[in-house]
Amino acid sequence: MSSVLNEREAARMLGLSVRTLQTWRRVGGGPRYVSLSRRAIRYRIADIEEWMDQRVAQNTTEAEQNRREYTSRESENKNVKHLAQR
C-alpha cells in the first residue's frame, strides 16, 4: 500500500489550501482521494504525484490545453459514474 496523507498534509504538499482540496472533492478537478469515512479523507502520495505529472506544461498555451482536456475527461467520468448508479 502506498503512503497516504491527510488533507492538511496533502494541501501542504501541493502548496494549496485545505479548502481548495475540499472544493475539488465536491466539484471535481483535484487528485484522486480515499474516503475512509465522511470525516477521514486521505490522499495517496502516488495519486498526487500522478495528478501533478499530468499537469506539467512548457508554456501557458500547453497548460490551458491540458486543463481543458482534464476538465473534459473528469466531467465524462462523473457522467459515467452517475449513469452507472441508476
C-alpha positions as CSV (number, residue, x, y, z in Angstrom):
1,M,0.0,0.0,0.0
2,S,1.3,3.4,-0.9
3,S,1.8,6.1,1.7
4,V,-1.1,8.3,2.5
5,L,-1.6,11.9,3.7
6,N,-4.5,13.6,5.4
7,E,-6.0,16.6,3.7
8,R,-3.8,19.1,5.6
9,E,-0.6,17.2,4.6
10,A,-1.8,16.9,1.0
11,A,-2.6,20.6,0.8
12,R,0.8,21.4,2.2
13,M,2.5,19.1,-0.4
14,L,0.6,20.8,-3.2
15,G,1.0,24.3,-1.8
16,L,-2.8,24.8,-1.7
17,S,-5.3,25.4,1.0
18,V,-7.4,22.6,2.6
19,R,-10.5,24.5,1.3
20,T,-9.3,24.1,-2.3
21,L,-9.0,20.4,-1.9
22,Q,-12.4,20.3,-0.3
23,T,-13.9,22.2,-3.2
24,W,-12.2,20.0,-5.7
25,R,-13.7,16.9,-4.0
26,R,-17.1,18.4,-4.3
27,V,-16.9,19.7,-7.9
28,G,-14.0,17.7,-9.4
29,G,-10.6,18.7,-10.7
30,G,-8.3,17.6,-7.9
31,P,-6.2,14.5,-7.3
32,R,-7.9,11.1,-6.5
33,Y,-8.6,10.6,-2.8
34,V,-9.7,7.8,-0.4
35,S,-12.8,8.4,1.7
36,L,-12.4,6.2,4.8
37,S,-15.4,8.0,6.3
38,R,-17.2,11.3,5.9
39,R,-14.5,13.0,8.0
40,A,-11.5,10.8,7.2
41,I,-10.2,11.7,3.8
42,R,-6.8,10.5,2.7
43,Y,-4.7,11.2,-0.4
44,R,-2.2,8.6,-1.7
45,I,1.1,10.2,-2.5
46,A,1.3,8.2,-5.7
47,D,-2.1,9.7,-6.8
48,I,-1.0,13.2,-6.0
49,E,2.3,12.7,-8.0
50,E,0.4,11.3,-10.9
51,W,-2.1,14.2,-10.9
52,M,0.8,16.7,-10.8
53,D,2.6,14.8,-13.6
54,Q,-0.4,15.1,-15.8
55,R,-0.3,18.9,-15.5
56,V,3.3,19.5,-16.5
57,A,3.5,22.1,-19.2
58,Q,6.2,24.1,-21.0
59,N,4.1,27.2,-21.7
60,T,0.7,28.7,-20.9
61,T,-0.9,27.5,-24.1
62,E,0.0,23.9,-23.3
63,A,-1.2,24.4,-19.7
64,E,-4.5,25.7,-20.9
65,Q,-4.9,22.8,-23.3
66,N,-4.1,20.3,-20.6
67,R,-6.6,22.0,-18.2
68,R,-9.4,21.7,-20.8
69,E,-8.6,18.1,-21.5
70,Y,-8.6,17.1,-17.9
71,T,-11.7,19.0,-17.1
72,S,-13.5,17.4,-20.0
73,R,-12.2,13.9,-19.0
74,E,-13.2,14.4,-15.4
75,S,-16.7,15.6,-16.5
76,E,-17.1,12.5,-18.7
77,N,-16.0,10.2,-15.8
78,K,-18.6,11.8,-13.5
79,N,-21.4,11.3,-16.1
80,V,-20.4,7.6,-16.5
81,K,-20.4,7.1,-12.7
82,H,-23.8,8.8,-12.4
83,L,-25.4,6.7,-15.1
84,A,-23.9,3.5,-13.5
85,Q,-25.6,4.4,-10.2
86,R,-29.0,4.4,-11.8
